[in-house]
Amino acid sequence: MTALAGKIVLITGAARRLGRAIALSLAAEGADIALHVHTSSGEDLAREIAALGRRAWVMRANLARPEEAARFSETVLAAVGRIDILVNNAAVVFPTPLPTLTASLWRTVLHTNLTAPFVLSLRLGRIMQRRGMGKILQLGDWSGVRPVAGYLPYCVSKNGLLMLTQVLAKTFAPQVQVNAVAPGPVLPPDSYTTVERQAVLARTPLRRLGQAADVVRAVRFLVTMGNFVSGSTYFVDGGCLVSEPEGTSTSL
Ligand SMILES: NC(=O)c1ccc[n+]([C@@H]2O[C@H](COP(=O)([O-])OP(=O)(O)OC[C@H]3O[C@@H](n4cnc5c(N)ncnc54)[C@H](OP(=O)(O)O)[C@@H]3O)[C@@H](O)[C@H]2O)c1
């Protein structure tokens, strides 16, 4: 029997990149998957999951709006019935240099990357706790613990996510395990120039970019076998945390 047979997983931002890889991997472990999307279609992925013999639901919401995130948790519960595992993967990342950073940009990043995971974790986690079991997994970032100049709201959102993980792990114990996976340089934006890629490689001790599979393995471990792990952050960062801190060579 596969590890997640009979489980229902909700993955936010599931249609592309890491979310998609996580969805396919957990479906291969036997889970049915609720696929949250915002602008992507998600229908191809749903068909791929159906081809694995699992159920898939595609549900749309703009998680930059906290009220919509709250409504979305109810929509999911009405459509699917229950969620056994929540993977908060959706996020926005874009440069926000201080001279052009506005309160509106700040809100967009913080709401999408931190408030939405909080809202979903609280609503679904409480139900998991009442049911006596469940797992919540947050997608953090190594830059949640190392400052990156020009990305203030993003770094703050990811740092907050790590504390959210710890507090919820305590709050929902012993029924629900709450953990985070914090990738390093894994799938850089397509817009990255060769020079930017080389700079990333130069500060990554393992001297390569990670692959989606590196992150997926950590997620799969935590949701299938990590029954005595809660409140932890698993860094999948090619050793970035032990290299020279980014913050020493940059300034806001
Ligand atoms: N890729 C990396 O190397 C890396 C490194 C460190 C940390 N991470 C973290 O790992 C996670 C996945 O990374 P990724 O690079 O695969 O992410 P991504 O492609 O940048 O974004 C994931 C999804 O977030 C959704 N999203 C964006 N804005 C949204 C909004 N307002 N409402 C709802 N959904 C929204 C998008 O859904 P639609 O496509 O449907 O619009 C998108 O597909 C993120 O939390 C990221 O911070 C990634």
PDBQT file of the ligand as one rigid body, heavy atoms in Angstrom, charges set to zero:
ROOT
HETATM    1  N1  LIG A 301      11.840  28.143  -6.751  1.00  0.00    +0.000 N 
HETATM    2  C1  LIG A 301      12.785  28.295  -5.852  1.00  0.00    +0.000 C 
HETATM    3  O1  LIG A 301      13.993  28.148  -6.144  1.00  0.00    +0.000 OA
HETATM    4  C2  LIG A 301      12.415  28.605  -4.443  1.00  0.00    +0.000 A 
HETATM    5  C3  LIG A 301      13.442  28.969  -3.545  1.00  0.00    +0.000 A 
HETATM    6  C4  LIG A 301      13.113  29.253  -2.244  1.00  0.00    +0.000 A 
HETATM    7  C5  LIG A 301      11.798  29.176  -1.813  1.00  0.00    +0.000 A 
HETATM    8  N2  LIG A 301      10.814  28.821  -2.694  1.00  0.00    +0.000 N 
HETATM    9  C6  LIG A 301       9.433  28.764  -2.216  1.00  0.00    +0.000 C 
HETATM   10  O2  LIG A 301       8.843  27.551  -2.663  1.00  0.00    +0.000 OA
HETATM   11  C7  LIG A 301       7.478  27.796  -3.057  1.00  0.00    +0.000 C 
HETATM   12  C8  LIG A 301       7.275  27.402  -4.516  1.00  0.00    +0.000 C 
HETATM   13  O3  LIG A 301       8.251  28.058  -5.303  1.00  0.00    +0.000 OA
HETATM   14  P1  LIG A 301       8.017  28.297  -6.877  1.00  0.00    +0.000 P 
HETATM   15  O4  LIG A 301       9.237  28.958  -7.378  1.00  0.00    +0.000 OA
HETATM   16  O5  LIG A 301       7.546  27.018  -7.496  1.00  0.00    +0.000 OA
HETATM   17  O6  LIG A 301       6.815  29.340  -6.787  1.00  0.00    +0.000 OA
HETATM   18  P2  LIG A 301       6.194  30.285  -7.927  1.00  0.00    +0.000 P 
HETATM   19  O7  LIG A 301       6.222  29.564  -9.214  1.00  0.00    +0.000 OA
HETATM   20  O8  LIG A 301       6.871  31.616  -7.874  1.00  0.00    +0.000 OA
HETATM   21  O9  LIG A 301       4.710  30.493  -7.379  1.00  0.00    +0.000 OA
HETATM   22  C9  LIG A 301       3.903  29.387  -6.984  1.00  0.00    +0.000 C 
HETATM   23  C10 LIG A 301       2.472  29.691  -7.221  1.00  0.00    +0.000 C 
HETATM   24  O10 LIG A 301       2.007  30.737  -6.365  1.00  0.00    +0.000 OA
HETATM   25  C11 LIG A 301       0.771  31.127  -6.879  1.00  0.00    +0.000 C 
HETATM   26  N3  LIG A 301       0.411  32.511  -6.535  1.00  0.00    +0.000 N 
HETATM   27  C12 LIG A 301       1.107  33.632  -6.791  1.00  0.00    +0.000 A 
HETATM   28  N4  LIG A 301       0.364  34.716  -6.420  1.00  0.00    +0.000 NA
HETATM   29  C13 LIG A 301      -0.798  34.249  -5.922  1.00  0.00    +0.000 A 
HETATM   30  C14 LIG A 301      -1.960  34.854  -5.397  1.00  0.00    +0.000 A 
HETATM   31  N5  LIG A 301      -2.107  36.172  -5.310  1.00  0.00    +0.000 N 
HETATM   32  N6  LIG A 301      -2.971  34.053  -4.981  1.00  0.00    +0.000 NA
HETATM   33  C15 LIG A 301      -2.850  32.723  -5.068  1.00  0.00    +0.000 A 
HETATM   34  N7  LIG A 301      -1.787  32.086  -5.570  1.00  0.00    +0.000 NA
HETATM   35  C16 LIG A 301      -0.767  32.842  -5.993  1.00  0.00    +0.000 A 
HETATM   36  C17 LIG A 301       0.858  30.995  -8.405  1.00  0.00    +0.000 C 
HETATM   37  O11 LIG A 301      -0.313  30.319  -8.865  1.00  0.00    +0.000 OA
HETATM   38  P3  LIG A 301      -0.861  30.488 -10.403  1.00  0.00    +0.000 P 
HETATM   39  O12 LIG A 301       0.246  29.942 -11.262  1.00  0.00    +0.000 OA
HETATM   40  O13 LIG A 301      -2.084  29.678 -10.416  1.00  0.00    +0.000 OA
HETATM   41  O14 LIG A 301      -1.092  31.951 -10.595  1.00  0.00    +0.000 OA
HETATM   42  C18 LIG A 301       2.141  30.196  -8.620  1.00  0.00    +0.000 C 
HETATM   43  O15 LIG A 301       2.004  29.124  -9.494  1.00  0.00    +0.000 OA
HETATM   44  C19 LIG A 301       7.202  29.285  -2.789  1.00  0.00    +0.000 C 
HETATM   45  O16 LIG A 301       6.622  29.404  -1.516  1.00  0.00    +0.000 OA
HETATM   46  C20 LIG A 301       8.586  29.901  -2.801  1.00  0.00    +0.000 C 
HETATM   47  O17 LIG A 301       8.680  31.072  -2.020  1.00  0.00    +0.000 OA
HETATM   48  C21 LIG A 301      11.105  28.549  -4.004  1.00  0.00    +0.000 A 
ENDROOT
TORSDOF 0
